[in-house]
Amino acid sequence: MFVSKLANADGEATETQVWLDFAHDCEYLSPEKYRELVKSYEEVGKMLGSMMSMPEKFMPRK
C-alpha cells in the first residue's frame, strides 16, 4: 500500500513536469523559472524512487 502511494505521487510529479513543459512552450514561464522547477521535480522523482526501492526505511515501525 505504501509503495503504491509513492508510485502515485511519482506519477503526479511526472504529470506536473509535462504541464511545466506546456507552460514553458506557451511562454508562461521564463526559461530560468522553468529550469528551476524542472530541477526541483527531478529531485522529487529521485527521492520518491529511492523511497520505493527501500520502503522499509520510511515506514513506521510497529
VODRENPA-826301 format. One record per residue (C-alpha): residue number from 1; residue in one letter; chain; y negated, x negated, z. Coordinates in Angstrom, 3 decimals. Layout:
BEGIN
 seq type mol        Y        X        Z
 NUM    A   A        Y        X        Z
...
***
This chain:
BEGIN
 seq type mol        Y        X        Z
   1    M   A    0.000    0.000    0.000
   2    F   A   -2.424   -2.790    0.935
   3    V   A   -1.780   -4.735   -2.285
   4    S   A   -2.202   -1.519   -4.262
   5    K   A   -5.660   -1.025   -2.746
   6    L   A   -6.546   -4.636   -3.548
   7    A   A   -5.391   -4.111   -7.136
   8    N   A   -7.576   -1.003   -7.345
   9    A   A  -10.555   -2.986   -6.055
  10    D   A   -9.882   -5.717   -8.617
  11    G   A   -9.763   -3.120  -11.388
  12    E   A  -13.062   -1.649  -10.255
  13    A   A  -14.653   -5.107  -10.175
  14    T   A  -13.397   -5.764  -13.709
  15    E   A  -14.824   -2.433  -14.861
  16    T   A  -18.170   -3.387  -13.334
  17    Q   A  -18.107   -6.612  -15.343
  18    V   A  -17.704   -4.537  -18.515
  19    W   A  -20.756   -2.485  -17.539
  20    L   A  -22.666   -5.688  -16.891
  21    D   A  -21.819   -6.761  -20.449
  22    F   A  -23.204   -3.464  -21.775
  23    A   A  -26.335   -3.759  -19.629
  24    H   A  -26.885   -7.284  -20.895
  25    D   A  -26.249   -6.343  -24.528
  26    C   A  -28.756   -3.471  -24.230
  27    E   A  -31.250   -5.878  -22.639
  28    Y   A  -31.378   -4.007  -19.330
  29    L   A  -30.605   -7.309  -17.568
  30    S   A  -32.200  -10.665  -18.100
  31    P   A  -29.808  -13.434  -19.129
  32    E   A  -30.359  -15.127  -15.758
  33    K   A  -29.580  -11.985  -13.740
  34    Y   A  -26.561  -11.276  -15.945
  35    R   A  -25.120  -14.763  -15.342
  36    E   A  -25.771  -14.448  -11.609
  37    L   A  -23.991  -11.092  -11.367
  38    V   A  -21.064  -12.131  -13.572
  39    K   A  -20.576  -15.258  -11.473
  40    S   A  -20.529  -13.130   -8.319
  41    Y   A  -17.975  -10.710   -9.748
  42    E   A  -15.791  -13.593  -10.914
  43    E   A  -15.811  -14.898   -7.347
  44    V   A  -14.868  -11.455   -6.019
  45    G   A  -11.994  -11.382   -8.517
  46    K   A  -10.759  -14.770   -7.307
  47    M   A  -10.894  -13.620   -3.690
  48    L   A   -9.008  -10.420   -4.466
  49    G   A   -6.416  -12.368   -6.456
  50    S   A   -5.904  -14.716   -3.533
  51    M   A   -5.538  -11.801   -1.150
  52    M   A   -2.985  -10.136   -3.450
  53    S   A   -0.928  -13.322   -3.675
  54    M   A   -0.770  -13.678    0.138
  55    P   A   -1.367  -10.201    1.587
  56    E   A    0.353  -11.031    4.877
  57    K   A   -2.558  -13.320    5.791
  58    F   A   -5.002  -10.415    5.574
  59    M   A   -3.014   -7.546    7.075
  60    P   A   -3.429   -6.582   10.734
  61    R   A   -0.697   -7.812   12.996
  62    K   A    1.388   -5.236   14.805
***
